[in-house]
Amino acid sequence: MKKLFSVLVVLFIVNSAQAQWFFNKERIANLENFDKKRFSYGYFLGFNSYDFKIDYKDQYADDNTDIQVERSTGFNVGLVGDMRVNEYINLRLEPGLFFTQRNLTFPGFAEQKDFLREVKSTYIHVPLLVKVSTKRLNNIKPFIVGGVSTSLNLSSNEKNPEDNEQGKFRMTNGTNYYELGFGIDFYLFYFKFTPSIRGVFAMNDELVRDDDPNSPWTGNIDKLSTRGIFVNFTFQ
């Protein structure tokens, strides 16, 4: 969480410096009537970095008993539907397909087949977002965005009768999130280009526990929930 906010602050400062350069010089306005349309559409490509937040039943366990999470960079692709509410507020629906992998290392095991779980996930992710923008200045318009979302994990293993005893790590099919981020609209000659960054935080427990209540893999986990960072590049 702290790392996410650090990244947001750094990017905000960088974007502000860039924006200052744009603000101080009059430029030819591109796509002057773009924001007057009630509805607009587009698509996005991007990257993700998913993590797990893990709460333990035994709050006094030392660091040697914690599960280690190794993140990797995944890929996003999806569509954008935008509805203009007024000059400063838009509602956005951004359904997409998200691919990611997280590796979990469980303590107390000697063999890799026991201590390592590769959690490969393919999400159908559907956020409903509120975009709050500043007034357009030349050909840029900074904004913040927030909202809620839901996802379907196509690789969850929720219905799999096998559990970690057989090497299968299981998660719930569905997850709900809240999201928060910011970005900048760039009005180019032919289209609007928007880089953005968002933090995504699951609100529910996603772990499907092993059949054995004292399982060395899931027995001490009170809650396991996804959190992640999305970096998207939108074209409208």
N, C-alpha and C positions, 0 to 999 in steps of 0.2 A: 504494500500500500504506500509506504513512504517512498519507494523507488518510483512508483507511478507518478506521484505528485511532484517529485524532483524532475522527472522527464517533462511533465506538463509545464512546470515553471520555466525550464530552460527553453522549451519550444516557444512558449509565449513571449519570452524576451527576444528570441531570434525573430519571431514573426513581427513583433512590435517594431524592431529596428528596420526590418524590410518595409513594413507598412509606412514608417516615417518617410522613407525615401520616396515612396509612391505619392504620399499625401502632399509633399511639398512642391510637386511639379504637375501642372495641368497636362492632361493627356487626352487624345481622341477617345471618346467613349465607344467601346465595343458593345454590341448586343444591347442597345439602349432600352428596348422594350421587353427584354427577356423576363424581368421580374414582374411585369404586369399581367402575365398569363396566370390564369387560375390554377391550371395543372401543368406540370412538366414531368418529363421522364428521362431516365438515363440508366447507366450501369456503373459498377465499381469493380476495381481490382485492388488487391491489397495483401497485407501480411498480418499474421497474428502470432502472439506468444501467450500460450495458456499455461496456467499454474494451478496448484491446488492449495487451498487453505484448510489445514487439518487441525481440528480440536480433539484433544484426548480426554478420556475419562479420568485417567490418572494425571492430574495437573502437576504433580511433583516429580514426574519422570525426568531424568536428566537427558542431556542432548544425545547421548549414545543410544537412547531408545526411540528417538524421533525417526520418522520415515523421511527419507530424502527424496526430493522431487527434482528431476532434471528436465528442464524445458527445452523446446526446440522451436524453430521458426516454421510456421505453417502458412497456408495460402488461402485467400478468400476470393470469391467471385460472386456477383449478385446483381440484382436490379434495384432501381430507385424509382419510387413514385412520390411526387412532391405536390402538396396542396398549399397554395398561398392563402393565409388568413388575413394578413394585412402587410404593410410595408416592412415590418420587422419580425413577424412570426410566421413560420411555416410548419406544417405537419408532414412528417416523412415516414414512409414505409419502405424498409430496405431488406427484403428477403434475400438470403444468400446461402451459399454452400461453403462450409469452412472445414478445412482439413488440418489436423494437428496431431502431435504425439507428445506424450509425457512418459518418462521412465521413473518408476518408483523403486527405491531400494529399501527393503525392510531389514531391520537389525536382527541379529541373533541367529543368522543362518550362515552356513559355510559354502553351500553350493549355489551357483548362479540360478539354477532352475527353481530354487526356493526364494532367494532374496530379491530377484529382479522380475518386475512386471512391466512390460511394454504396453502402455495404454494408448492405443491408436484410436482416434475419434474422428468421425465424419458427422458434422452437425448441419442440419437444416435450421438456420437461425433467422428468426423473424422479429425485428425490433420495430416498435412504434415510437417515434422520436418527435420532440418539440425542438425546433431550431429557432434560436433568438439571435438576430443579426443586428449589427450596427447600420448606420446609414451608409449607402454606397459612396465611396470616395474614389474618383477616377475609375479604374477597372478592378478594384478589389473590394471585398466586403467580409471582414472578420465576423465570426459567430461562435456561440457556444451551443451545445446540443445535449439533451438529456432525455431519458425516457425509460421504458420498460421493454422487456423482450422475452421471448420463449424460444426453446430449441428442442429439436428431436435428434437424439444421438443414435445414428444408424449402426454404431458399433458398440452399443452399451453392454451386450451380453446379459441383460436383465433376466431374460427367460431361460438362460442356459442352466441346466440342472447341475452342471459341474461348477465347483468353486475353486478357491486358491489351492486346495489340496490337490487338485488336478491341473493347477497352473492357470486358472481362469479368473481374472479380476473383473468384477461385475459392477456396473453402474446403472442408475435409473435411466429409462428412455427419455423422459422429459425433464426439463429444468427451466426455471424462471429466473430472470436477472433484472438488475437495474444498471443503467449505463450513463456515463457522463464524459463529455469531451469538448473539443473545440477544433476549429479549422478556419480556412480562408477560401472564399470564392474568388477565383481569377477569371475575369471576363476576357476571353480571347476573341480573335476575329470571327471564328466559325462556331465555337462552342464554349461552354463554361467548364472550367477545370477546378476541382476542389480537393486538395489534400486535407486530411483530417486525422485526428488521433482520439481514441475513446478507451476509457477504462470500463470493463465489464465485470460484474460481481454477482455470483449466484446467490439466491435467497433461500434455497432449500438444500437439504442433505441429499447427496447424490449416490451415496454408497449403498450397495446391496451386500449385506453381510453374509459371511460364510455360515453354513449350517451349524457348525460348532460354535456355541456362544463364547467359548474361550479360545477361539482361533488366534494363533500368533500373528496373523495378518490383519484381521479386522476387529478382534476382541477389545482392543483398547481405544478404538476410534469412536469418539462421540459424534463428530460431524465432519464430513468431507465435502467441500464445495469448491466449484471452479471460480477462478478469477483470471482475467487476461487483459491484454492490450491489443487493440486493433489499429492498424495504420492503413487507411483506405485512400484510394485515388479515384474520384468520381468524375464521370464525363456526362454532361447533359447538353 
